[in-house]
Every structure is written in C-alpha cells, then in structure tokens.
C-alpha cells in the first residue's frame, strides 16, 4: 500500500483590458491532492484519489469580489490492468465532492498505454 500527496499553487499576472480601461487580477489558487494505492504486480494497481483547491478571488480595478473565491474538492478511483509486457489499460472515475465554484461534474476515462521502455519483472 502506498500513500502519496502533492501540493501546488498557480500565480496570475495583472490583466489590463485595452477596451474599457479596467484591470483584472486574481489571487493565487492553491491545491492539495492525495492517493492511496495498492499494487498487485507491475502496471496492475488500484487507487483512491482526492483533491482540494482554494483561492483565486478575482478583483476588478483593485476591488476584490468574494463571490469568485474557489473552494472545491473531488474524489475518485483509478485502476490499471497489465495486458502484456508492453501494454496496460487504465480506467478512472471521479465526482465533485464539494464545489463552491466549478469542479462539480462526473468524469469517466479509459486509456490504453503502450511502453517500449523497460520490462516488467
């Protein structure tokens, strides 16, 4: 069993409008992501996934709009099945756990992966 976690932040620059003379800015957006995964053999695994992001309040001409603050979270699961020594099939599902602003949708994906680097043991 493996637990891994990540953190990140996005920074934005001032966005001047050439059409109406207004300046728009956005505060940084921070995020955390974590996975609890279990491997059976190379390229065959399953994980529970979750994330949370926050911030991003937008200001117009220096006046912040608190209604634009982003606070959202998603949960899901991902699994990968080894087909042969070079190929695997990955399936994933996620759903919005909490969405104050954006991120409230369901996602299903299927991916085929071919790797010519290395060989599973």
Residue pairs with C-beta under 8 A, 6 or more apart in sequence:
1 36
1 37
1 38
2 35
2 36
2 37
2 38
2 39
3 34
3 35
3 36
3 37
4 34
4 35
4 37
5 32
5 33
5 34
5 35
6 32
6 33
6 34
7 30
7 31
7 32
7 33
8 30
8 31
8 33
9 28
9 29
9 30
9 31
10 28
10 29
10 31
10 56
11 28
12 25
12 26
12 27
12 28
14 23
14 24
14 25
15 23
15 24
15 25
15 26
16 22
16 23
16 24
17 23
17 24
22 60
22 61
23 60
23 61
23 62
24 58
24 59
24 60
25 58
25 59
25 62
26 56
26 57
26 58
26 59
27 55
27 56
27 57
27 58
27 59
27 64
28 55
28 56
29 53
29 54
29 55
29 56
29 70
30 53
30 54
30 55
31 51
31 52
31 53
31 54
32 51
32 52
32 53
33 49
33 50
33 51
33 52
34 49
34 50
34 51
35 47
35 48
35 49
35 50
35 78
36 47
36 48
37 45
37 46
37 47
37 48
38 45
38 46
38 47
39 45
41 82
41 120
42 82
42 120
42 121
43 80
43 81
43 82
43 88
43 113
43 120
44 80
44 81
44 82
44 88
45 79
45 80
46 77
46 78
46 79
46 80
47 77
47 78
47 79
48 75
48 76
48 77
49 74
49 75
49 76
49 77
49 78
49 92
49 94
50 73
50 74
50 75
50 76
50 97
51 73
51 74
52 72
52 73
53 70
53 71
53 72
53 73
53 103
54 69
54 70
54 71
54 72
55 69
55 70
56 68
56 69
56 70
56 101
57 64
57 65
57 66
57 68
57 69
58 64
58 65
58 68
59 65
68 101
69 100
69 101
70 100
70 101
70 102
71 98
71 100
71 101
72 96
72 98
72 99
72 100
72 101
72 102
72 103
72 104
73 96
73 97
73 98
73 99
73 103
74 94
74 95
74 96
74 97
74 103
75 94
75 95
75 97
76 92
76 93
76 94
76 95
76 107
77 92
77 93
77 94
78 90
78 91
78 92
78 93
79 90
79 91
79 92
80 88
80 89
80 90
80 91
80 113
81 88
81 89
81 90
81 91
82 88
82 120
83 89
85 119
85 120
86 114
86 115
86 116
87 112
87 113
87 114
87 115
88 112
88 113
88 115
89 110
89 111
89 112
89 113
90 109
90 110
90 111
90 112
90 113
91 109
91 110
92 107
92 108
92 109
93 106
93 107
93 108
93 109
94 106
94 107
95 105
95 106
95 107
96 103
96 104
96 105
96 106
